[in-house]
Amino acid sequence: MKSDRTAVNPAGSTRFRAMQHRNFQLFIAGQLISLIGTWMQTTAQLWLVYKLTGSAALLGVFGFASQVPMLFLSSIGGYVGDHYDRQRSVIATQTCSMILAFALAALTLTNVIHEWEVIVIAFLVGIVNAFDVPIRQAFFIQMVGKEDLPNAIALNSSIFNGARVVGPAIAGFAIAWVGEGWCFFLNGLSFVAVIVALLMMRIERTVMKPSKDSPLRSFVQGFRFAMSDLPVRSALLLLSVLSLFGLQYSVFLPIYANDILKGGARTLGLLMSAAGVGAVLGALQFAARTHYRGLARWIAATSTTCAVALIIFSQARVFWLCTALLFVVGFAATSQMAATNTLIQNRVPDELRSRVMAVYATMFMGVQPIGSLLAGGVAKRIGGPYTLAVFGSLVLVGSLFFLFRVVMRLPRTSGETTAAPAND
């Protein structure tokens, strides 16, 4: 791919070296605006469901509906990303998300919304994301090339989580002042920024290889590659444990904000923002890396830290302690995710990139709905705090197993740092 680097000073911090690419500059600018809107909508949806029902179980159902399409449809998204124009495909998914945001706003502002409409639209957004995530992840290499790919992944993660700081905080105040519907409307408007940015990019067209394989067979090819490679396989399995159990804390934040900390929508926004601040710093810390060495050890350390913080948070009852612990959770979880993504993208051959990223999306985001249902069901019986304690303990067990049974057996010059062949 030809370089699209602009005259940004290369002597600047290595944390931002991917920003030398014009296409990535456009992408980040559009993403920042769009993701703030997305986090506003996510926060408002959680609050609206809990306000309408007061049910922890339905919070779990909401989480399940928004994420379960990833489990079954990301394989098709990966197939599309490896056989069709990625730029046009991402434009299409962003346009669909915009339409759904406006539909949710219309239903809410006209006061005809019920919890099941919120859940159905969340399910439809999940379908769009099942296509968008693997395609967009594979699109990075066309924007920045392989040399700056790790930095681009980390910077994108920092933008995602930066929006996670700002979006919920804005949503908390907006819900209190004008209601949830305007949060949904502003999210719809925010998609205009990323669509315009994508249209302005100058991407060198690549010839997509025609394939007679079905999407399922293509997904199996990506899965076989991922499972045949020890660093990729072990990192993905640990990420699945984090996604299945560790990341479910967000489902219970409305309960903590309203029932435990005796706050409201603003408290919910601040709790989500605390995790977001930690996530931004975790991503920026990872962005400073200039090599691939030691990724498995970093994954083990951050996963263990996240688990311990979750266990302590589950029993916290003071606002400042809750925010401090969520900061640690955000930092550690985001660092683990960025390291896993980087390890995989470095090792996968380009002809399998979208398909392997579909496996990544399935094992990371696809298992979250199962965790949401488990979280809602268990919390209904033993309460949110004890559920989080159990889930955090399971993440800790997985982290220690990964550390002692996988990382300790990898030589310091292991294959985690080198690209694997396509036929492994």
Summary of the structure (lengths in Angstrom):
residues: 424
radius of gyration: 20.4
end to end distance: 25.2
largest distance: 61.2
contacts: 1651
relative contact order: 0.17
helix: 82%
strand: 0%
